[in-house]
């Protein structure tokens, strides 16, 4: 089976296909799996490529990522809380200021909105 390969300057197959493409070279008797795991030296020899070890995040990086996620969740909660307070509790506040409602009605509306939008737990 002949595959057509476009190599990078380091000899790593950058593109592998069954049909030729501009700049590709025919490679016989090699599988896609083989080509993906090897590179070709300037002399034409095939050398196994080292598979990079997965990068394991440090505890500091994990903590920073968790803190960033918490900050995003807190910002989203604050935005939703402000919108809900403006739509639901503020009208009650103004009714109370005009003497059309009790202060307890306004405080109950604020408490109900805050209960729907609890603060996210810290990591």
C-alpha positions as a Markdown table, in Angstrom:
| # | Residue | x | y | z |
|---|---|---|---|---|
| 1 | Unk | 0.0 | 0.0 | 0.0 |
| 2 | Unk | 1.3 | 3.4 | -0.9 |
| 3 | Unk | 0.6 | 6.4 | 1.3 |
| 4 | Unk | 1.4 | 10.0 | 0.4 |
| 5 | Unk | 3.1 | 11.9 | 3.2 |
| 6 | Unk | 3.9 | 15.6 | 3.6 |
| 7 | Unk | 6.8 | 15.9 | 6.0 |
| 8 | Unk | 7.7 | 18.7 | 8.3 |
| 9 | Unk | 11.2 | 20.1 | 8.3 |
| 10 | Unk | 11.9 | 17.8 | 11.3 |
| 11 | Unk | 10.9 | 14.7 | 9.3 |
| 12 | Unk | 7.6 | 14.3 | 11.1 |
| 13 | Unk | 4.7 | 13.3 | 8.9 |
| 14 | Unk | 2.5 | 16.4 | 9.0 |
| 15 | Unk | -0.1 | 15.1 | 6.5 |
| 16 | Unk | -0.9 | 11.5 | 5.4 |
| 17 | Unk | -3.2 | 10.6 | 2.6 |
| 18 | Unk | -4.1 | 8.0 | 0.0 |
| 19 | Unk | -3.9 | 10.5 | -2.9 |
| 20 | Unk | -0.9 | 12.7 | -3.7 |
| 21 | Unk | -0.9 | 16.3 | -2.7 |
| 22 | Unk | 1.4 | 19.1 | -3.7 |
| 23 | Unk | 4.7 | 18.5 | -1.9 |
| 24 | Unk | 3.9 | 15.0 | -0.6 |
| 25 | Unk | 6.1 | 12.0 | -1.1 |
| 26 | Unk | 5.0 | 8.4 | -1.7 |
| 27 | Unk | 5.8 | 6.0 | 1.1 |
| 28 | Unk | 5.5 | 2.3 | 0.6 |
| 29 | Unk | 4.8 | -0.5 | 3.1 |
| 30 | Unk | 4.2 | 1.8 | 6.1 |
| 31 | Unk | 0.9 | 2.0 | 8.0 |
| 32 | Unk | -0.6 | 5.2 | 9.2 |
| 33 | Unk | 0.0 | 4.1 | 12.8 |
| 34 | Unk | 3.7 | 3.6 | 12.0 |
| 35 | Unk | 4.0 | 7.0 | 10.3 |
| 36 | Unk | 2.3 | 8.6 | 13.3 |
| 37 | Unk | 4.7 | 7.1 | 15.7 |
| 38 | Unk | 7.9 | 7.7 | 13.7 |
| 39 | Unk | 9.9 | 10.4 | 12.0 |
| 40 | Unk | 12.3 | 10.2 | 9.1 |
| 41 | Unk | 15.9 | 11.4 | 9.5 |
| 42 | Unk | 17.6 | 13.4 | 6.8 |
| 43 | Unk | 19.4 | 10.2 | 5.7 |
| 44 | Unk | 16.0 | 8.5 | 5.2 |
| 45 | Unk | 16.0 | 6.2 | 8.3 |
| 46 | Unk | 12.9 | 5.9 | 10.4 |
| 47 | Unk | 13.2 | 6.7 | 14.1 |
| 48 | Unk | 10.5 | 6.2 | 16.8 |
| 49 | Unk | 9.3 | 9.5 | 18.1 |
| 50 | Unk | 9.2 | 10.0 | 21.8 |
| 51 | Unk | 5.7 | 10.4 | 23.0 |
| 52 | Unk | 5.6 | 13.4 | 25.3 |
| 53 | Unk | 4.6 | 12.6 | 28.9 |
| 54 | Unk | 1.3 | 14.2 | 29.8 |
| 55 | Unk | 1.8 | 17.4 | 31.8 |
| 56 | Unk | 0.4 | 17.0 | 35.3 |
| 57 | Unk | -0.6 | 20.3 | 36.8 |
| 58 | Unk | 1.1 | 21.3 | 40.1 |
| 59 | Unk | -1.0 | 21.7 | 43.2 |
| 60 | Unk | -0.5 | 25.4 | 42.9 |
| 61 | Unk | -1.9 | 25.4 | 39.3 |
| 62 | Unk | -4.9 | 23.2 | 40.4 |
| 63 | Unk | -5.6 | 25.7 | 43.2 |
| 64 | Unk | -5.3 | 28.7 | 40.9 |
| 65 | Unk | -7.6 | 27.1 | 38.4 |
| 66 | Unk | -10.2 | 26.3 | 41.1 |
| 67 | Unk | -9.9 | 29.9 | 42.4 |
| 68 | Unk | -10.4 | 31.3 | 38.9 |
| 69 | Unk | -13.5 | 29.0 | 38.4 |
| 70 | Unk | -14.9 | 30.2 | 41.8 |
| 71 | Unk | -14.3 | 33.9 | 40.8 |
| 72 | Unk | -16.2 | 33.3 | 37.5 |
| 73 | Unk | -19.1 | 31.6 | 39.3 |
| 74 | Unk | -19.2 | 34.4 | 41.9 |
| 75 | Unk | -19.3 | 37.0 | 39.2 |
| 76 | Unk | -22.1 | 35.3 | 37.4 |
| 77 | Unk | -24.1 | 34.9 | 40.6 |
| 78 | Unk | -23.6 | 38.6 | 41.5 |
| 79 | Unk | -24.8 | 39.6 | 38.0 |
| 80 | Unk | -27.9 | 37.4 | 38.2 |
| 81 | Unk | -28.5 | 38.6 | 41.8 |
| 82 | Unk | -28.4 | 42.3 | 40.8 |
| 83 | Unk | -30.7 | 41.7 | 37.9 |
| 84 | Unk | -33.2 | 39.8 | 40.0 |
| 85 | Unk | -33.1 | 42.4 | 42.8 |
| 86 | Unk | -33.7 | 45.2 | 40.3 |
| 87 | Unk | -36.6 | 43.4 | 38.8 |
| 88 | Unk | -38.3 | 42.1 | 42.0 |
| 89 | Unk | -37.1 | 43.8 | 45.1 |
| 90 | Unk | -36.6 | 47.3 | 43.9 |
| 91 | Unk | -40.2 | 47.8 | 43.0 |
| 92 | Unk | -41.2 | 46.7 | 46.5 |
| 93 | Unk | -38.7 | 49.2 | 48.0 |
| 94 | Unk | -40.2 | 52.1 | 46.0 |
| 95 | Unk | -43.7 | 51.0 | 47.1 |
| 96 | Unk | -42.5 | 51.0 | 50.7 |
| 97 | Unk | -41.0 | 54.5 | 50.2 |
| 98 | Unk | -44.3 | 55.8 | 48.8 |
| 99 | Unk | -46.2 | 54.2 | 51.8 |
| 100 | Unk | -47.9 | 51.7 | 49.5 |
| 101 | Unk | -46.2 | 48.6 | 51.2 |
| 102 | Unk | -44.6 | 47.6 | 54.4 |
| 103 | Unk | -40.8 | 47.4 | 54.9 |
| 104 | Unk | -41.3 | 43.7 | 55.7 |
| 105 | Unk | -42.6 | 43.2 | 52.1 |
| 106 | Unk | -39.4 | 44.7 | 50.7 |
| 107 | Unk | -37.1 | 42.7 | 53.0 |
| 108 | Unk | -39.0 | 39.5 | 52.2 |
| 109 | Unk | -38.6 | 40.2 | 48.5 |
| 110 | Unk | -34.8 | 40.7 | 49.0 |
| 111 | Unk | -34.5 | 37.6 | 51.1 |
| 112 | Unk | -36.4 | 35.5 | 48.5 |
| 113 | Unk | -34.1 | 36.7 | 45.7 |
| 114 | Unk | -31.0 | 36.1 | 47.7 |
| 115 | Unk | -32.2 | 32.6 | 48.6 |
| 116 | Unk | -32.5 | 31.8 | 44.9 |
| 117 | Unk | -28.9 | 32.9 | 44.2 |
| 118 | Unk | -26.6 | 31.4 | 47.0 |
| 119 | Unk | -22.9 | 32.2 | 46.9 |
| 120 | Unk | -20.9 | 29.4 | 45.3 |
| 121 | Unk | -18.8 | 27.3 | 47.6 |
| 122 | Unk | -15.1 | 28.1 | 47.8 |
| 123 | Unk | -12.8 | 25.4 | 46.6 |
